[in-house]
Amino acid sequence: MSIVDHIALLVDNLEEAEEWYISHLNAKVTFRDEKYIRLTVKNTNIALIDKEHYPWAHIGILVENKEDLPTEKGTVVEHRDGTIGVYVKDPFGNYLEYIWYSDKQKEVFLDG
């Protein structure tokens, strides 16, 4: 089964974007590093990504098993945090990231 995991937005300034989303949406920070901040707004995750680091805004689709990643359909990226994403461009220029979390990353991003 695949579900929407996150919406990833590219931003010029992570600190300003974090402040804006916290003040406008009452978002909570659930993960942060120097290039990426993950926020939660009720049941929705928003990833703020430094656009200097990352090329694509996208919708993240969580797959349950690593074998479910459609590796033949897009660009495979092994992220620094241990997750694996496959980026697929739709016919309209939008990107989907099919993402798989290791057990360790499930604890970080999905609360176990």
C-alpha distances in whole Angstrom, upper triangle without the diagonal:
4,7,10,12,15,18,21,24,27,30,34,35,32,34,35,32,31,34,33,29,31,34,32,29,30,27,27,27,24,25,28,29,32,29,26,26,23,23,22,23,22,18,18,18,21,22,25,26,30,30,33,30,27,27,24,23,19,16,14,10,8,7,7,9,12,12,9,11,13,17,19,18,19,21,20,21,21,22,25,23,21,18,17,16,16,18,18,20,20,23,24,25,22,19,16,15,12,12,12,14,16,17,20,18,16,19,20,18,16,19,17
4,7,9,12,15,17,20,23,27,30,31,29,31,32,28,28,31,30,26,28,31,29,26,27,24,24,24,22,22,25,26,29,26,23,23,20,21,19,20,20,16,15,15,17,18,22,23,26,26,29,27,23,23,20,19,15,12,10,6,5,5,7,10,12,13,9,10,12,15,17,16,17,18,17,18,19,20,23,21,19,16,15,13,13,15,15,17,17,20,21,21,18,16,12,11,9,10,10,13,16,17,19,17,15,18,19,16,14,18,17
4,6,9,12,15,18,21,24,28,29,26,28,29,25,25,27,26,23,24,27,25,22,23,21,21,21,19,20,23,25,27,25,21,21,17,17,16,16,16,12,11,12,14,16,19,21,24,25,28,26,23,23,19,18,14,10,9,6,5,7,9,12,14,16,12,13,15,18,20,18,18,20,19,19,20,20,22,20,19,16,16,14,15,15,16,18,17,21,21,21,17,15,12,11,10,10,11,13,16,17,19,16,14,17,18,14,12,16,16
4,6,8,11,15,18,21,25,25,23,25,25,22,21,24,23,19,21,24,22,19,20,18,18,18,17,18,20,22,24,22,18,18,14,15,13,14,14,10,9,9,11,12,16,18,21,22,25,23,20,20,17,14,11,7,6,5,6,9,12,15,16,18,15,14,16,18,20,18,18,19,18,18,19,18,21,19,19,15,15,13,14,14,15,16,16,19,19,19,15,13,10,10,9,10,12,13,17,18,20,16,15,17,17,13,12,16,17
4,7,10,13,17,19,23,23,20,23,23,20,19,22,21,18,19,22,21,18,19,16,16,15,14,14,17,19,21,19,15,14,11,12,11,12,13,10,8,7,9,10,14,15,19,20,23,21,18,19,16,14,11,8,5,5,5,9,11,14,15,18,15,14,16,18,21,19,18,18,17,17,17,16,18,16,16,13,13,12,14,14,15,17,18,21,21,20,16,14,11,10,9,8,10,11,14,16,16,13,11,14,13,10,9,13,14
4,6,10,13,15,19,19,17,19,20,16,16,19,18,15,16,19,18,15,17,13,14,13,12,13,15,17,19,16,13,12,9,9,9,11,12,10,7,5,5,7,10,12,16,17,20,18,15,16,13,11,8,6,5,7,8,12,15,17,18,20,18,16,18,19,22,20,18,18,18,17,17,15,17,16,17,14,14,12,14,14,15,16,17,21,20,18,14,12,10,9,10,10,12,13,16,18,18,14,14,16,14,10,11,15,17
4,7,10,13,17,17,15,18,18,14,14,17,16,13,16,18,16,14,16,13,15,14,14,14,16,17,19,16,13,12,10,10,10,11,14,12,8,6,5,6,9,10,14,14,18,17,14,14,11,8,6,5,6,9,11,15,18,20,20,23,20,18,19,20,23,20,18,18,18,17,18,16,19,18,19,16,16,14,15,13,15,15,16,19,17,16,12,11,9,10,12,12,15,16,20,21,21,17,17,19,17,14,15,18,20
4,7,10,13,14,13,16,16,12,13,16,15,13,16,18,17,16,17,14,15,14,14,13,14,15,16,12,10,10,9,10,12,13,16,15,11,9,6,4,6,7,10,11,14,13,10,11,8,5,5,6,7,11,13,16,19,21,21,23,21,18,19,20,22,20,17,17,17,15,17,14,16,16,17,15,15,13,14,12,14,14,16,19,17,15,12,10,10,9,12,12,15,16,20,22,21,17,18,20,17,14,16,19,22
4,6,10,11,11,14,13,10,11,14,13,11,15,17,16,15,17,14,16,15,16,15,14,15,15,12,10,10,10,11,13,14,18,17,13,11,7,6,5,6,9,9,12,12,10,10,8,5,7,9,11,15,17,20,23,25,24,27,25,22,22,23,25,22,20,19,19,17,19,17,18,18,20,18,18,16,17,15,16,16,17,20,17,15,12,11,12,12,16,16,19,20,23,25,24,20,21,23,20,17,19,22,25
4,7,9,9,13,12,10,12,15,14,13,16,18,17,17,19,17,18,17,18,16,15,15,14,10,10,11,12,14,16,18,21,21,17,14,11,8,6,5,6,5,9,9,8,8,7,6,9,12,13,17,19,23,26,27,26,28,26,23,24,24,26,23,20,18,19,17,19,16,18,18,21,19,19,17,18,15,17,16,18,21,18,15,13,13,14,14,18,18,21,21,24,27,26,22,23,25,22,19,22,25,27
4,6,6,10,9,7,10,12,11,12,15,16,16,17,18,16,18,16,18,16,14,14,13,10,10,11,13,14,17,18,22,22,18,16,12,10,7,6,5,5,9,10,10,11,11,9,13,15,17,21,23,26,29,30,29,32,30,27,27,27,29,27,24,22,23,20,22,19,19,20,23,21,22,20,21,19,21,20,22,24,22,19,17,16,18,18,21,21,24,24,27,29,27,24,25,26,23,21,24,26,29
4,7,9,9,8,11,13,13,14,17,18,18,19,21,19,20,18,20,18,16,15,13,11,12,13,15,17,20,21,25,25,22,19,16,13,10,9,6,6,8,10,11,12,13,13,16,19,20,24,26,29,32,33,32,34,33,30,30,30,32,29,26,24,25,22,23,21,21,22,25,24,24,23,24,22,24,23,25,27,24,21,20,19,21,21,24,24,27,27,29,31,30,26,28,29,25,24,27,29,31
4,6,6,6,9,10,11,12,14,16,16,18,19,17,18,16,18,16,14,13,11,10,11,11,14,15,19,20,24,25,21,19,15,13,9,9,7,9,10,12,13,15,16,15,18,20,21,25,27,30,32,34,32,35,34,31,32,32,34,32,28,26,26,23,24,21,21,21,24,24,25,24,26,24,26,25,27,30,27,24,22,22,23,22,26,25,27,27,29,31,28,25,27,27,24,22,26,27,30
4,6,5,6,9,10,11,12,14,15,16,16,14,14,12,14,13,10,10,9,8,8,7,11,12,15,17,21,22,19,16,13,10,7,7,6,9,11,11,13,15,16,14,17,19,19,23,24,27,29,31,30,33,32,29,30,30,33,31,27,25,25,22,22,19,18,18,22,21,23,22,24,23,25,25,27,30,27,24,22,21,22,21,24,22,24,24,26,27,25,22,24,24,20,19,22,24,27
4,5,5,6,9,10,11,12,14,15,15,14,14,12,15,13,11,11,10,10,10,9,12,12,16,17,21,22,20,17,14,13,10,11,10,13,14,15,16,19,19,18,20,22,22,26,27,30,32,34,33,36,35,32,34,33,36,34,31,29,29,25,25,22,21,21,24,24,26,25,27,26,29,29,30,33,31,28,26,25,25,24,27,25,27,26,28,29,27,24,25,25,21,20,23,24,28
4,5,5,6,9,10,11,12,14,14,14,15,13,17,16,14,15,13,13,13,11,14,14,17,17,21,23,20,18,15,14,10,12,11,13,15,17,18,20,20,18,20,22,23,26,28,31,33,35,35,38,36,33,35,35,37,35,32,30,30,27,28,24,24,23,27,26,28,27,29,27,29,29,30,32,30,27,25,24,25,25,28,27,29,28,30,32,29,26,28,27,24,23,25,26,30
4,5,5,6,8,10,10,12,13,11,13,12,15,14,13,14,13,12,11,9,11,11,14,14,18,19,17,14,11,10,7,9,10,12,14,15,16,17,17,14,17,18,19,23,24,28,30,32,32,34,33,30,31,32,34,32,29,27,27,25,25,22,22,22,25,24,25,24,26,24,26,25,27,29,26,24,22,21,22,22,24,23,26,25,28,29,27,24,25,25,22,20,22,24,27
4,5,5,6,9,10,10,10,9,9,8,11,11,10,12,12,12,10,8,9,8,11,12,16,18,15,13,10,10,8,10,11,14,16,17,17,19,19,16,18,19,19,22,23,27,29,31,31,34,32,30,32,32,35,33,30,28,28,25,25,22,21,20,23,23,25,24,26,25,27,27,28,31,29,26,23,23,23,22,24,23,25,24,26,27,25,22,23,23,19,18,20,21,25
4,6,5,6,8,10,10,9,10,10,14,14,13,15,15,15,14,11,13,11,13,14,17,19,17,16,13,13,11,14,14,17,19,20,20,23,22,19,21,22,23,26,27,30,32,34,34,37,36,34,35,36,38,36,33,32,31,29,29,25,25,24,27,26,28,27,30,28,30,30,31,34,31,29,26,26,26,25,28,27,28,27,30,30,28,25,26,25,22,21,23,24,27
4,5,5,6,8,9,9,12,12,16,16,16,18,18,17,15,13,13,11,13,13,16,19,16,15,12,13,11,14,15,17,19,20,20,22,21,18,20,20,22,25,26,30,32,35,34,37,35,33,34,35,38,35,32,31,31,29,29,26,26,25,28,27,29,27,29,27,29,28,29,31,29,27,24,24,25,25,27,26,29,28,31,32,30,27,27,27,24,22,24,25,28
4,5,5,5,7,6,9,10,13,14,14,17,17,16,14,11,11,8,10,9,13,15,13,12,9,11,10,13,15,17,20,20,20,21,20,16,17,17,19,22,23,27,29,31,31,34,32,30,32,33,35,33,30,29,29,27,27,24,25,23,26,24,26,25,27,25,27,27,27,30,27,25,22,22,22,22,24,23,26,25,28,29,27,24,24,24,21,19,20,22,25
4,6,6,5,4,7,8,12,14,14,17,18,18,15,12,11,8,9,9,12,15,13,13,11,13,12,15,17,19,22,22,22,24,23,20,20,20,21,24,24,28,30,32,33,36,34,32,34,35,38,35,33,32,31,29,29,26,26,24,27,25,28,27,29,28,30,30,30,33,30,29,26,25,25,24,26,25,27,26,28,28,27,24,24,23,20,18,20,21,24
4,6,6,7,10,12,16,17,17,20,21,21,18,15,15,12,13,11,14,17,16,16,14,16,15,18,19,22,24,25,25,26,25,22,23,23,24,26,27,31,33,36,36,39,37,35,37,38,41,38,36,35,35,32,32,29,29,28,30,29,31,30,32,31,32,32,32,35,32,30,28,27,27,27,30,28,30,29,32,32,30,27,27,27,24,22,24,24,28
4,6,8,11,14,17,19,19,22,22,21,19,16,15,12,13,10,13,16,14,15,13,15,15,18,20,21,24,25,24,25,24,20,21,21,22,25,26,30,32,35,35,38,36,34,35,37,39,36,34,34,34,32,32,29,30,28,31,29,31,29,31,29,30,30,30,32,29,28,25,25,26,26,28,27,30,29,32,32,31,28,28,27,25,22,24,25,28
4,5,9,12,14,17,18,21,22,21,18,15,13,10,9,7,10,12,11,12,11,14,14,17,20,21,25,25,24,25,23,19,20,19,20,22,23,27,29,32,33,35,33,32,33,35,37,34,33,32,32,30,30,27,28,26,29,27,28,27,29,27,29,28,29,31,28,27,24,24,24,24,26,25,27,26,29,29,28,25,24,24,22,20,20,21,25
4,7,10,13,16,17,20,22,21,18,15,13,10,9,7,9,12,12,12,12,15,15,19,21,23,26,26,25,27,25,22,22,21,21,24,24,28,29,32,33,36,34,33,34,36,39,36,34,34,33,31,31,28,28,26,28,27,29,28,30,29,31,31,31,34,31,30,27,27,26,26,27,26,27,26,29,29,27,24,24,23,21,19,19,20,24
4,7,9,12,13,17,19,18,15,11,10,6,5,5,8,11,9,9,9,11,12,16,18,20,23,23,22,24,22,19,19,18,18,20,21,25,26,29,30,33,31,29,31,32,35,33,31,30,30,27,27,24,24,22,25,23,25,24,27,26,28,28,29,32,30,28,25,24,23,22,24,22,24,23,25,25,24,21,20,20,17,15,16,17,20
4,6,9,11,15,17,17,14,10,8,5,5,7,9,11,11,10,10,12,12,16,18,21,24,23,22,25,23,20,20,19,19,21,21,24,25,28,28,32,30,29,31,32,35,34,31,30,29,27,26,23,23,20,23,22,24,24,27,26,29,29,30,33,32,30,26,25,24,23,24,22,23,21,23,23,21,18,18,17,14,13,14,14,18
4,6,7,11,14,14,11,7,6,5,7,9,12,13,12,10,10,10,10,13,16,19,21,20,20,22,21,19,19,19,18,20,20,23,24,26,27,30,29,27,30,30,34,32,30,28,27,24,23,20,19,17,20,19,22,22,25,25,27,28,30,33,31,29,26,24,23,21,22,20,21,19,21,21,19,16,16,15,12,11,13,13,17
4,7,11,14,14,11,8,6,6,7,10,12,12,12,9,10,10,12,14,17,20,22,20,20,22,21,19,19,18,16,18,17,20,21,23,23,27,26,25,27,28,31,30,28,27,25,22,21,18,17,14,17,16,19,20,23,23,26,27,29,32,31,29,26,23,22,20,20,18,18,16,17,17,15,12,13,12,8,8,10,10,13
4,7,11,11,8,6,5,7,10,13,15,15,14,11,11,9,10,12,14,17,19,17,17,20,19,18,18,18,16,18,17,20,21,23,22,26,25,24,26,26,30,29,26,25,23,20,18,15,14,11,14,14,17,18,21,22,25,26,28,32,31,28,25,22,21,19,19,17,17,15,16,16,14,11,12,12,8,8,11,12,14
4,7,8,6,4,6,9,12,15,18,18,16,13,12,10,9,10,12,15,16,14,15,19,19,18,18,19,17,20,20,23,24,25,24,28,27,25,28,27,31,30,27,25,23,20,18,14,13,11,15,15,18,19,22,22,25,27,29,32,31,28,25,23,22,20,21,18,19,17,18,19,16,14,16,15,11,11,15,15,18
4,6,5,6,9,12,16,19,22,22,19,16,14,11,11,10,10,14,14,12,14,17,18,18,19,20,19,21,21,24,25,26,24,28,28,25,28,27,30,29,26,23,22,18,17,13,11,10,14,15,18,18,21,22,25,26,29,32,31,28,25,23,22,20,21,19,19,17,19,20,17,14,17,17,13,13,17,18,20
4,6,8,12,14,18,21,24,24,22,18,16,13,11,9,8,12,12,10,12,16,17,18,19,21,20,23,23,26,28,28,27,30,30,27,29,28,31,30,27,24,22,19,18,14,12,12,16,17,19,20,22,22,25,26,29,32,31,28,25,23,23,21,23,21,22,20,21,23,20,18,20,20,17,17,21,22,24
4,7,10,14,17,20,23,23,20,16,14,10,8,6,5,9,9,7,9,12,14,14,16,18,17,21,21,24,26,26,25,28,27,24,26,25,28,27,23,20,19,16,16,12,11,12,15,15,17,17,19,19,22,23,26,28,27,24,22,19,20,18,20,18,20,19,20,23,20,17,20,20,17,16,20,21,24
4,7,10,13,16,19,19,16,13,10,7,6,5,6,10,11,9,10,13,13,12,14,15,14,18,18,21,23,24,23,26,25,23,24,24,27,25,22,20,19,16,15,12,11,11,14,14,16,15,18,17,21,22,24,27,26,23,20,18,18,16,18,16,17,16,18,20,18,15,17,18,14,13,16,18,21
4,6,10,13,16,16,14,10,8,6,5,7,9,12,14,13,13,16,15,14,15,15,15,18,18,21,23,25,24,27,26,24,26,26,29,27,25,23,21,18,18,14,14,13,16,15,17,17,20,19,22,23,25,29,27,24,21,19,19,17,19,17,18,17,19,20,18,15,16,17,13,12,15,16,19
4,7,10,13,13,10,7,6,4,6,9,12,14,17,15,14,17,16,14,14,13,12,15,15,18,20,22,22,25,24,22,24,25,28,26,24,22,21,18,18,15,15,13,16,14,17,16,19,19,21,23,24,28,26,24,20,18,17,15,17,15,16,15,17,18,16,13,14,14,11,9,12,13,16
4,7,10,10,8,6,5,6,8,11,14,17,19,18,17,20,18,15,15,14,14,16,16,20,21,24,24,28,26,24,26,27,30,28,26,25,24,22,21,18,19,16,19,17,20,19,22,21,23,24,25,29,27,25,21,20,19,17,19,17,19,17,20,20,19,16,16,16,13,10,12,14,17
4,6,7,6,5,6,9,11,14,18,20,23,21,20,22,20,17,16,15,14,16,16,19,20,23,24,27,25,24,26,28,31,29,27,27,26,24,23,20,21,18,20,19,21,20,23,22,24,25,26,29,27,26,22,21,19,18,19,17,19,17,20,20,19,16,15,15,13,10,11,12,16
4,6,5,6,8,11,13,17,20,22,25,24,23,24,22,18,17,15,16,17,18,21,22,26,27,30,27,26,28,30,33,31,29,29,28,26,26,24,24,22,24,22,24,23,25,24,26,26,26,29,27,26,23,22,20,20,21,20,21,20,23,23,23,20,18,18,16,14,14,15,18
4,6,8,11,14,16,20,23,25,28,27,26,27,24,21,20,17,17,18,18,21,22,25,27,30,27,27,29,31,34,32,30,30,30,28,28,26,26,24,25,23,25,24,26,26,27,28,28,31,29,28,25,24,22,21,22,21,22,21,24,23,23,20,18,18,17,14,13,14,17
4,7,10,13,16,19,23,25,28,26,24,26,23,20,18,15,14,14,14,17,18,22,24,26,24,23,25,28,30,28,28,28,27,26,26,24,25,22,23,21,22,21,23,23,24,25,25,28,27,26,23,21,19,19,19,18,19,18,21,21,21,18,16,16,16,13,11,13,15
4,7,10,13,16,20,21,24,23,21,22,19,16,14,11,11,12,13,16,18,21,23,25,23,22,24,26,28,26,25,25,24,23,23,21,23,20,22,19,20,19,21,20,21,22,22,25,24,23,19,18,16,16,16,16,17,17,20,21,21,17,16,17,15,12,12,14,17
4,7,10,13,16,18,21,20,18,19,17,14,12,10,9,11,12,16,17,20,21,24,21,20,22,24,27,25,23,23,22,20,20,18,19,17,18,16,17,16,18,18,20,21,21,25,23,22,18,17,15,14,15,14,15,15,18,19,18,15,14,15,13,9,10,13,16
4,6,10,13,15,18,17,15,16,14,11,10,9,10,13,14,17,20,22,22,25,23,21,23,24,27,24,22,22,21,19,20,17,18,17,19,16,18,16,18,17,19,20,20,24,22,20,17,15,14,13,15,14,17,16,20,21,20,16,16,17,15,12,13,16,19
4,6,10,12,15,13,12,14,12,9,9,10,9,13,14,17,20,22,21,24,22,20,22,22,25,23,21,19,19,16,17,14,15,14,16,14,16,14,16,15,18,18,20,23,22,19,16,14,13,12,14,13,16,15,18,20,19,15,16,17,14,11,14,16,19
4,7,9,12,11,10,13,11,9,11,12,12,16,17,21,23,25,24,27,26,23,24,25,27,25,22,21,20,18,18,15,16,15,18,17,18,16,18,17,19,20,21,24,22,20,17,15,16,15,17,16,19,18,21,23,21,18,19,20,17,14,17,19,22
4,6,9,7,7,9,9,8,11,13,13,17,18,21,24,25,24,26,25,22,23,23,25,24,20,18,18,15,16,13,14,14,17,15,16,15,17,15,18,18,21,24,22,19,16,15,15,14,17,16,18,18,21,23,21,18,20,21,17,16,19,21,24
4,5,5,7,9,10,10,13,16,16,20,22,24,27,28,26,29,28,25,26,25,27,26,22,20,20,17,18,14,15,16,19,18,19,17,19,17,20,20,23,25,23,20,18,17,18,17,20,19,21,21,24,26,24,21,23,24,20,19,22,24,27
4,5,5,7,8,9,12,15,17,20,22,25,28,29,27,29,28,25,25,24,26,24,20,18,19,16,18,15,16,18,20,19,19,17,18,16,18,18,20,23,21,17,16,15,17,16,20,19,22,23,25,28,26,23,25,26,23,21,24,27,29
4,6,8,11,12,15,19,19,23,25,27,30,30,28,30,30,26,26,25,27,25,22,19,19,17,18,16,16,18,21,20,20,19,20,18,20,20,23,25,23,20,19,17,19,18,22,21,24,24,26,29,27,24,26,28,24,23,26,29,31
4,7,10,12,14,17,17,21,22,24,27,27,25,27,27,23,24,22,24,23,19,16,16,13,14,12,12,14,17,16,17,15,17,16,19,19,22,25,23,20,18,16,18,16,19,18,20,21,23,25,24,21,23,25,21,20,24,26,28
4,6,8,11,14,14,17,19,21,24,25,22,25,24,20,21,19,21,20,16,13,14,11,13,11,12,14,16,15,15,13,14,12,15,15,18,21,20,16,15,13,14,13,16,15,18,19,21,24,23,20,22,24,21,19,22,25,27
4,7,10,13,14,17,20,22,25,25,23,25,24,20,20,19,20,18,14,12,13,12,15,13,15,17,19,17,16,13,13,11,13,12,15,18,17,13,12,10,13,12,16,16,19,21,23,27,26,22,24,26,24,22,24,28,29
4,6,10,11,14,17,19,23,23,22,23,22,18,18,17,19,16,13,12,13,12,15,14,16,18,19,16,15,12,12,9,10,10,12,15,14,10,9,7,9,9,13,14,18,19,22,25,25,21,23,25,23,20,23,26,27
4,7,10,13,16,19,22,23,22,24,22,19,19,19,21,18,15,14,16,14,17,15,18,18,20,17,16,13,13,10,12,11,13,15,13,11,8,7,9,9,13,14,18,19,23,25,25,21,22,24,22,19,21,24,26
4,6,9,13,15,19,20,20,21,19,16,16,17,19,16,13,13,14,14,16,15,18,18,19,16,15,11,11,8,9,9,11,14,13,10,7,5,5,6,10,11,15,17,21,23,23,20,20,23,20,17,19,22,24
4,6,10,13,16,18,18,20,17,15,15,17,19,16,14,15,15,15,17,16,19,18,19,15,14,11,11,10,10,11,11,15,14,12,9,7,5,6,9,10,14,15,19,21,22,18,18,21,19,16,16,20,22
4,6,10,13,15,15,17,14,12,13,15,17,15,14,14,13,13,14,13,16,15,15,12,11,9,10,9,11,12,13,17,17,15,12,9,6,5,6,6,10,12,15,18,18,15,14,17,16,13,13,17,18
4,6,10,12,13,14,11,10,11,14,16,14,14,14,14,14,15,15,18,17,16,12,12,9,10,10,11,13,14,17,18,17,13,11,7,6,5,6,9,11,15,17,18,15,14,17,17,13,13,17,18
4,7,9,10,12,10,9,12,14,17,16,15,16,14,14,15,15,17,15,14,11,10,9,11,12,13,16,17,21,21,20,17,14,10,8,6,5,6,8,12,13,15,12,11,14,14,11,11,14,14
4,6,7,9,6,7,10,12,15,15,15,16,14,15,15,15,18,17,15,11,10,10,11,13,14,17,18,22,23,22,19,16,12,10,7,6,5,8,11,13,15,13,12,15,16,14,13,16,15
4,7,9,7,9,12,14,17,18,18,19,16,17,16,17,20,17,15,12,12,12,14,16,18,21,22,25,26,26,23,20,16,14,10,9,7,8,10,11,14,12,10,14,16,14,12,15,13
4,5,5,7,11,13,16,16,17,18,15,16,15,16,19,17,14,12,11,12,13,16,18,21,22,26,27,27,24,21,17,14,11,10,7,8,9,11,14,13,12,15,17,16,15,17,15
4,5,6,9,10,13,15,15,15,12,13,12,14,16,15,12,10,8,10,11,14,16,20,22,25,27,25,23,19,16,13,10,9,6,8,8,11,14,13,13,16,17,16,16,19,17
4,5,8,9,11,13,14,15,13,15,14,17,20,19,15,13,11,12,12,15,16,20,21,25,27,26,24,20,17,15,11,11,9,12,12,15,17,17,16,20,21,20,19,22,20
4,6,9,11,12,13,15,13,15,15,17,20,19,16,14,11,11,10,13,14,18,18,22,24,23,21,18,14,13,9,9,8,12,13,16,18,17,16,20,21,19,18,21,20
4,6,9,9,10,11,9,11,12,14,18,17,15,12,9,8,7,10,11,15,16,19,21,20,18,15,12,10,6,7,7,11,13,16,18,16,16,20,20,18,18,22,20
4,6,6,7,9,9,12,14,16,20,20,18,15,11,9,7,9,9,12,14,17,19,18,17,14,11,10,7,10,11,15,17,20,22,20,20,23,24,21,21,25,24
4,6,6,7,6,10,12,15,18,19,16,14,10,9,6,9,9,13,15,18,20,19,18,14,13,11,9,11,12,15,17,20,22,20,21,24,24,22,23,26,25
4,6,8,9,13,15,18,22,22,20,18,14,12,9,10,10,13,14,17,20,18,18,15,14,13,12,14,15,19,20,24,26,24,24,28,28,26,26,30,29
4,7,9,13,16,18,22,23,21,18,14,12,8,8,6,9,11,13,16,15,14,12,11,11,10,13,15,19,21,25,26,24,24,28,27,25,26,29,29
4,6,10,13,15,19,20,19,16,12,9,6,5,5,7,10,13,15,13,13,10,10,9,9,12,14,18,20,24,25,22,23,27,26,23,25,28,28
4,6,10,12,16,17,16,14,11,8,5,5,7,9,13,15,17,14,14,11,11,9,10,12,14,17,19,23,23,21,22,25,24,22,24,27,27
4,7,10,13,14,13,11,7,6,4,7,9,12,16,19,20,18,16,13,12,9,9,10,11,14,16,19,20,18,19,23,22,20,22,25,25
4,6,9,11,10,9,6,5,6,8,11,14,18,21,22,19,17,14,13,10,10,9,11,13,14,18,18,15,18,21,19,18,20,23,23
4,7,8,7,6,5,6,9,11,15,18,21,24,25,22,20,17,15,12,12,10,10,11,12,15,15,13,16,18,17,16,19,21,21
4,5,6,5,6,7,11,12,16,18,22,25,25,22,20,17,15,12,13,10,10,10,11,15,14,11,14,16,14,14,17,19,19
4,6,7,9,11,14,16,20,22,25,29,29,26,23,20,19,15,16,13,13,12,12,15,13,11,15,16,14,14,17,19,20
4,6,9,11,15,17,20,23,26,29,29,27,24,20,19,15,15,12,11,9,10,12,10,8,11,12,10,11,14,16,16
4,7,10,13,16,19,22,25,29,29,27,24,21,19,15,14,11,9,7,7,10,8,7,10,12,11,12,14,16,15
4,7,10,13,16,19,22,26,26,24,21,17,15,11,10,7,6,5,6,10,10,7,9,12,11,10,12,15,15
4,7,10,13,17,19,23,24,21,19,15,13,9,8,6,5,7,9,12,13,11,12,15,15,13,15,18,18
4,6,10,13,16,19,20,18,15,12,9,6,5,4,6,9,12,15,16,13,14,17,16,14,16,19,19
4,6,10,13,16,18,15,14,10,8,5,5,7,9,12,15,18,19,17,17,21,20,18,19,23,22
4,7,10,13,14,12,10,6,6,5,7,9,12,15,18,21,22,19,20,23,22,19,21,24,25
4,6,10,11,10,8,6,5,6,8,11,14,18,21,24,25,22,22,26,25,22,23,27,27
4,7,8,6,6,4,6,9,11,14,18,21,24,27,28,25,25,29,27,24,25,29,30
4,5,6,5,6,8,11,13,16,20,23,26,29,30,27,27,30,29,26,27,30,31
4,6,8,9,11,15,16,20,23,27,30,33,34,31,31,34,33,30,30,34,35
4,6,9,11,15,17,21,24,27,31,34,34,31,31,34,33,29,30,34,35
4,7,10,13,16,19,23,25,29,32,32,29,29,32,30,27,29,32,34
4,7,10,13,16,20,22,26,29,29,26,26,29,27,24,25,29,30
4,7,10,12,16,19,22,25,26,22,23,26,24,21,22,26,27
4,6,9,13,16,19,22,23,20,20,23,22,18,19,23,24
4,6,10,12,16,19,20,16,17,20,19,16,17,20,21
4,7,10,14,17,18,15,15,18,18,15,16,19,19
4,7,10,13,14,11,11,15,14,12,13,16,16
4,7,10,11,9,9,13,13,11,12,15,14
4,6,8,5,6,9,9,8,9,12,11
4,5,5,6,9,10,10,11,12,11
4,5,5,7,9,10,10,10,8
4,5,5,7,9,10,10,8
4,5,5,6,8,9,9
4,5,5,5,6,5
4,6,6,5,4
4,6,6,7
4,6,8
4,5
4
